[in-house]
Amino acid sequence: MSDARSKRIAIGARPPTNPHAEAWIRQGDGADLQKGDLYTARLTLDITPALRARIKVSAFTQGVTVAELLRALLAREFPEHTP
């Protein structure tokens, strides 16, 4: 009986990328801007597990992600001031 751990399977070279497939993946919903282009700053907050749970439930019931919910809340609380 052979030991399965002693058998090695060679992994070949990565197949060449298909530029049409890559463009389609990056296209997303048709917008030229990617999420990384819009949101380039990260904010870390320490909150209680109970508050985190309330935020997650609220986002779920509104049908949005936690990030979307918090971005909207922060935008309402801290609107851009135009000179």
Rosetta blueprint (number, residue, H / E / L):
1 M L
2 S L
3 D L
4 A H
5 R H
6 S H
7 K L
8 R L
9 I L
10 A L
11 I L
12 G L
13 A L
14 R L
15 P L
16 P L
17 T L
18 N L
19 P H
20 H H
21 A H
22 E H
23 A H
24 W H
25 I H
26 R H
27 Q H
28 G L
29 D L
30 G L
31 A L
32 D L
33 L L
34 Q L
35 K H
36 G H
37 D H
38 L H
39 Y L
40 T L
41 A L
42 R L
43 L L
44 T L
45 L L
46 D L
47 I L
48 T L
49 P H
50 A H
51 L H
52 R H
53 A H
54 R H
55 I H
56 K H
57 V H
58 S H
59 A H
60 F H
61 T H
62 Q H
63 G L
64 V L
65 T L
66 V H
67 A H
68 E H
69 L H
70 L H
71 R H
72 A H
73 L H
74 L H
75 A H
76 R H
77 E H
78 F L
79 P L
80 E L
81 H L
82 T L
83 P L
